[in-house]
Amino acid sequence: MRRFAEAWTPAGRLATGAAWAAALLLAGCASVPDRYYTLAPSPHGLPAAAAAAHAPLAIEVAPVGVPERLARPQMVLRSAGAAEVRVLEQHRWASSFEQELRDALGSGVAARLGAADVTRGGRTPGQAVWRIGVQVQAFEAVEDAQVDTRLQWRLRRPDGTDAGGCAWAGQEAVSGGIDAVAQGAQRLTARVAEALARQITALQGGAVLRCEG
């Protein structure tokens, strides 16, 4: 009876409440672990990357410009039909979003061309380097709906001359939660890399830059 009475004193109630709060906090932390995602495709999707280490052609992507709200590792989602934006602390890109996009485009374009990716360095003497500049105007993700983006890029030839630029927009339908949003963003990034690779291939063959609709 004495222990029961002590539990209902002010000090006892405070201690009990603190214990419950600590237990709930620990349970919450244990039940929702952080999740990390990448925009880069699986290594199995880049068969030419390893063979291209000493390729005469190289790709270099400049630091990517993104809206300020996206320049973070946390995933940013927009609520359907509303102005509300959610920053997901426990669902993150493996690095800041603009860095993820830069690395994914560099490796993706290089793999499609059988070229070396020197975005992060490693250029060898004699390599012809195509430089790519990308500016993201919008990247909107809505859970269980779609991921869409609008961006612009500019290409610079190995001799340093400007090869022109294009605007590009695309959308991917998604369903199945946050994992599906990340996969949709990855597919969009792959489509941008494919468009860039086609343009560089055409330009190398002497064609005039043609922007896709």
Helices and strands as residue ranges (DSSP letters): H 2-7, H 10-31, E 35-37, G 43-45, G 50-52, E 57-61, G 68-70, E 74-78, E 85-93, H 97-113, E 116-117, E 128-142, E 146-156, E 162-173, H 178-204
